[in-house]
């Protein structure tokens, strides 16, 4: 089973000083563990919202909007693509990812299984 972890966060609710240097080290260890376990297929952070573009379809009309988006209270900050034996295993890896960030972070992960078409 492949699962996409969408990492959501509110930019206004993140540590003002940015990520602690220890976070990068701890995240590196977790990513190494996930790689050795054979579950991590890909992962990356995403560029800021002000560098993004949204394309909206409404009533047959396409609208292209360049960031920043003032109405955005949360954003997808990154993703992980996992190969796991079960949804529960994907949830466990996602939980470990969140715990690495510590109490000063406010974020959530949406775990979505990919269709196997």
C-alpha positions in Angstrom: 0.0 0.0 0.0 1.2 3.5 -0.8 0.2 6.4 1.4 0.7 10.1 0.8 1.2 12.1 4.0 0.2 15.7 3.5 1.8 17.9 6.1 -0.5 20.8 7.0 0.5 23.7 9.1 -0.6 27.3 9.9 2.3 29.6 9.1 1.1 32.0 11.9 1.3 29.2 14.5 4.9 28.2 14.0 7.9 29.1 16.1 8.9 32.7 15.4 12.6 31.8 15.5 12.0 29.0 12.9 13.0 25.4 13.3 15.4 24.5 16.0 18.7 23.1 14.6 18.2 19.9 16.6 15.0 19.4 14.6 17.0 19.0 11.4 19.2 16.4 13.1 16.3 14.5 14.6 14.4 14.6 11.3 17.5 13.3 9.5 17.6 10.3 11.8 13.9 9.6 11.3 14.2 9.8 7.5 17.2 7.5 7.6 15.2 5.0 9.7 12.3 5.2 7.3 14.6 4.6 4.4 16.3 1.6 6.0 12.9 0.2 6.8 12.0 0.5 3.2 8.9 2.6 3.7 10.0 6.0 2.5 9.6 6.5 -1.2 9.9 10.3 -1.4 9.7 13.3 0.9 10.1 17.1 0.5 9.1 20.4 1.9 7.3 22.9 -0.3 8.3 26.4 -1.2 6.3 29.3 0.4 2.8 30.1 -0.6 3.8 33.5 -2.1 5.7 31.5 -4.7 2.7 29.3 -5.6 -0.1 29.4 -8.2 -3.6 28.1 -7.8 -5.8 27.1 -10.8 -9.5 27.1 -10.0 -12.3 25.6 -12.1 -15.7 27.0 -11.4 -18.8 26.8 -13.7 -16.5 25.8 -16.6 -14.2 28.8 -16.1 -10.5 28.5 -15.2 -8.9 31.2 -13.1 -5.2 31.3 -12.4 -4.2 33.0 -9.1 -0.6 33.7 -8.1 0.3 33.7 -4.4 0.4 34.9 -1.7 -3.1 33.9 -0.7 -4.4 36.2 2.1 -7.3 33.9 2.9 -5.0 30.9 3.6 -5.0 30.0 7.3 -3.3 26.7 6.7 -1.0 25.3 4.0 0.5 22.1 2.9 4.1 22.5 4.0 5.4 19.2 2.6 4.7 15.6 1.9 6.0 12.1 2.4 5.2 9.1 0.1 5.3 5.8 2.0 5.1 2.2 1.0 3.6 0.4 4.0 1.9 -2.9 4.8 -1.2 -1.2 6.3 -2.9 2.1 7.1 -2.0 1.7 10.7 1.7 1.5 9.8 1.4 4.7 7.8 -0.4 6.4 10.8 2.4 5.3 13.1 5.2 6.8 10.8 3.1 10.0 10.5 2.8 10.2 14.3 6.5 9.7 14.8 7.1 12.5 12.2 4.9 14.9 14.2 6.4 14.0 17.5 9.9 14.9 16.3 8.7 18.5 15.9 8.0 19.0 19.6 5.4 21.0 21.5 6.2 24.4 19.9 4.8 23.3 16.6 1.2 23.2 15.6 0.6 21.0 12.6 -1.3 17.9 11.3 -0.8 15.2 8.8 -3.5 13.9 6.5 -2.8 10.2 5.6 -4.3 9.3 2.2 -3.9 5.9 0.5 -3.2 6.1 -3.2 -5.5 4.2 -5.6 -3.8 1.2 -7.0 -5.2 1.4 -10.5 
